[in-house]
Amino acid sequence: MASLLACTALHADDGADRRLQWKLTPSYYDNSDGTHAYDVNLRADFGDQRVWIGDYRDSQGYHQSRAGFDAVTQVGFVNLDFSGQYATGGFWGGSVTTQIGSDDNYAIVGWGRTNLHAYYNLNFDPNDAITAGFGTKVLARGLEAQLYHIWDDRLTTRQHVTHLLLRYAIDDRSRCSLDFSYKHGLADPETYVHGYAIAATYAWHHAFARLAYDQHANFNLPNQKRLSVGLFF
C-alpha cells in the first residue's frame, strides 16, 4: 500500500488532540475516455489513531467498499505509521511508513504489500512498493516540504512515481498544500506510459476542497481530473 504522506497532509488538529473527530470526503473522478466515478469516505480520528470506511462506484458498473485503519507511534527519533485496509472482493493491503530524524529534518522510508486482489487504488501510487525520501520544515515559517520516490518492487511493472509535496499553514484557521508528481512505467506488458500530476488542496476551519489533474492515473491510459470536497466535524 502506498505511503499515506499525501493523503494525511491536512488534519483538523495535531495528534496531541485526543478528541474524536470526523472527516467526510465525497469525490468525483472524470476520465478522458468518457468514464467517471464517485467515491465517499468517512474517517474517524482519535489522537494518533484513525479508522475509515468508503465506497467507490464508476460509470461502468464497478463497485467496491472498503474499511481501514492507521496508527502512529513515536519511538525515540523514529515516527512509525502503520496502515491496513480491506476492500470487497477479498482485497487486503498494509503498509508501514517511517519518518526518521528531528521534527524539522527527517528521512522518509516506507514499504507496502497487498494480496494482489482486484482493487481500485485511491492512493494513485503503486501499493506493492518501497518509498524513500526526506522532509524539512526549515525553508520558511509555516512551510513543510517533502520529496519522496515510490517504486514497485514486486510486480516488475517498472512503475516509479516521484512527489514534491508542499504544505503551508496560512494562519490558525487556514492551510493549503500542493502535490506535484511525475510517473513512468508499464501500463501493461507492452505499453509504457509517463506523465505528470498536480493536486491542490485548500482547507479553511472545518471545510476543504481538493482539485487534481493526473496524466495516466494509476498507470492507465486515460488522464483523470478529480474533485474532492469535505468537512471536519
BELLIN-V808492 format. One record per backbone hydrogen bond with DSSP energy under -1.0 kcal/mol. NH is the residue of the N-H (numbers start at 1). CO is the residue of the C=O. Records with the same first field share a line. If there is no record, write none. Layout:
NH->CO + CO
This chain:
8->4
9->6
17->14
21->45
23->43
24->231
25->41
26->229
27->39
28->227
29->37
30->225
31->35
32->223
34->31
37->29
38->57
39->27
40->55
41->25
42->53
43->23
44->51
45->21
46->49
49->46
50->70
51->44
52->68
53->42
54->66
55->40
56->64
57->38
58->62
59->36
61->58
64->56
66->54
67->86
68->52
69->84
70->50
71->82
72->48
73->80
75->78
78->75
79->99
80->73
81->97
82->71
83->95
84->69
85->93
86->67
87->91
88->65
91->87
93->85
94->113
95->83
96->111
97->81
98->109
99->79
100->107
101->77
102->105
106->135
107->100
108->133
109->98
110->131
111->96
112->129
113->94
115->92
129->127
130->151
131->110
132->149
133->108
134->147
135->106
136->145
137->104
143->140
144->167
145->136
146->165
147->134
148->163
149->132
150->161
151->130
152->159
153->128
160->184
161->150
162->182
163->148
164->180
165->146
166->178
167->144
168->176
169->142
170->174
171->174
175->203
176->168
177->201
178->166
179->199
180->164
181->197
182->162
183->195
184->160
185->193
186->157
187->191
188->191
191->188
193->185
195->183
197->181
198->213
199->179
200->211
201->177
202->209
203->175
204->207
205->173
207->204
208->230
209->202
210->228
211->200
212->226
213->198
214->224
215->196
219->216
220->217
224->214
225->30
226->212
227->28
228->210
229->26
230->208
231->24
232->206
233->22
